[in-house]
Each structure stands twice: as C-alpha cells, then as structure tokens.
Amino acid sequence: MSFVAGSLAGALVMGGIYHGFSNLMQTRTAQHRADIHILSERIANASTMIPSPPPASMRITHHPLTSLIQSKWNDEVAGLFGTAWRWEQRAVELGKKVLYGGDS
C-alpha cells in the first residue's frame, strides 16, 4: 500500500511542478510577445529624421591668411627637403667617382 501511496504522492508533486513550470512559461511567453509587439510598433512608427550635427565640411572655417602662411611654410619645407635630397645625390655621385674613378 505504501508503494501506491508513494507513487500517488510523487505523481501529485510532479503534477504541481509541471503545472507551475507550464504556467511560468505561458506567462513569460505572453510578456515577451507583448514586449516584442511594443518594440515592433516603435520601430515601425519611428521618425525618419535623425538629429545629427552638421558635417565636418560645414564646420570648417576658412582663414585666408592662415592658409597662405601654411602654404608658404609647406613650400619652404619642401624646398629644404628637395635641396637636401639633391645634395645627397651629389654626394653619392662624388663618392662613386672617388671610389670607382671616372664617370659612373
């Protein structure tokens, strides 16, 4: 008899656990459905106008004097590097003439 009573008690406990989990899953599923529905409505009804700062090209202010000074500075630096490169080439040619003799 205790076998039948134990089995019956176990079945009753498992039925309660099953009902609890089933109810919990059903409640959470309904809540997820409602949340997804709200999110999909927010996406569908979202504004297409997104506020953003102006592009960088519009934020740049041009200063003619500064641009002129920068341009001249860059020209001078480029000239110095060009002169140094020509001197280096001359030094290489002179070194070849000294080491190997004659024209090379």
C-alpha atoms as one frame of an Amber mdcrd trajectory, in Angstrom:
protein
   0.000   0.000   0.000   2.853   2.378   0.748   4.091   1.826  -2.815   0.777
   3.085  -4.195   0.645   5.993  -1.742   4.251   6.958  -2.546   3.616   6.766
  -6.275   0.436   8.801  -5.921   2.206  11.416  -3.795   5.067  11.585  -6.317
   2.634  11.975  -9.208   0.818  14.746  -7.331   4.075  16.600  -6.617   5.250
  16.219 -10.232   1.869  17.436 -11.467   2.204  20.534  -9.300   5.741  21.175
 -10.549   4.645  20.643 -14.160   1.705  23.000 -13.714   3.978  25.618 -12.097
   6.550  25.500 -14.895   3.845  25.444 -17.551   2.149  28.481 -16.046   5.503
  30.285 -15.711   6.408  29.587 -19.363   2.982  30.696 -20.542   3.168  33.951
 -18.546   6.686  34.758 -19.732   5.814  33.937 -23.338   2.839  36.294 -23.180
   5.046  39.023 -21.678   7.703  38.525 -24.378   5.034  38.704 -27.078   3.739
  41.960 -25.643   7.288  43.395 -25.398   8.117  42.377 -28.962   4.856  43.888
 -30.196   5.629  47.188 -28.453   9.162  47.234 -29.886   7.967  46.447 -33.399
   5.428  49.295 -33.198   8.165  51.659 -32.021  10.352  50.617 -34.964   7.508
  50.889 -37.476   6.441  54.315 -36.234   9.932  55.708 -35.700  10.797  59.096
 -37.107  12.985  59.097 -40.191  14.548  62.409 -39.191  17.567  61.699 -37.003
  19.061  64.774 -35.350  22.765  64.938 -36.031  25.482  67.583 -36.024  26.371
  69.287 -39.292  29.009  67.530 -41.402  32.661  68.348 -40.837  32.923  70.113
 -44.192  30.395  72.695 -42.989  32.088  73.135 -39.599  35.479  74.059 -41.063
  36.051  77.784 -41.135  38.478  79.031 -43.739  41.010  81.698 -42.798  42.785
  83.051 -45.896  45.800  84.449 -44.024  46.368  81.222 -42.123  46.037  79.218
 -45.340  48.549  81.485 -47.072  51.050  81.169 -44.202  50.647  77.387 -44.119
  51.085  77.169 -47.881  54.279  79.248 -47.810  55.633  77.233 -44.867  54.944
  73.966 -46.676  56.656  75.293 -49.818  59.734  76.298 -47.806  59.939  72.925
 -46.043  59.503  71.105 -49.371  62.277  73.231 -50.847  64.601  72.365 -47.958
  63.948  68.657 -48.350  64.459  68.920 -52.125  67.771  70.712 -51.618  68.908
  68.122 -49.073  67.978  65.317 -51.493  69.947  66.962 -54.339  72.990  67.398
 -52.081  72.728  63.748 -51.090  72.618  62.691 -54.750  75.674  64.838 -55.489
  77.494  63.288 -52.508  76.651  59.804 -53.789  77.934  60.664 -57.270  81.129
  62.184 -55.826  81.645  59.116 -53.621  81.256  56.819 -56.639  83.775  58.900
 -58.589  86.269  58.799 -55.733  85.826  55.089 -55.025  85.471  53.767 -58.561
  87.101  56.552 -60.534  85.807  58.162 -63.688  82.200  58.738 -64.657  79.508
  56.457 -63.339
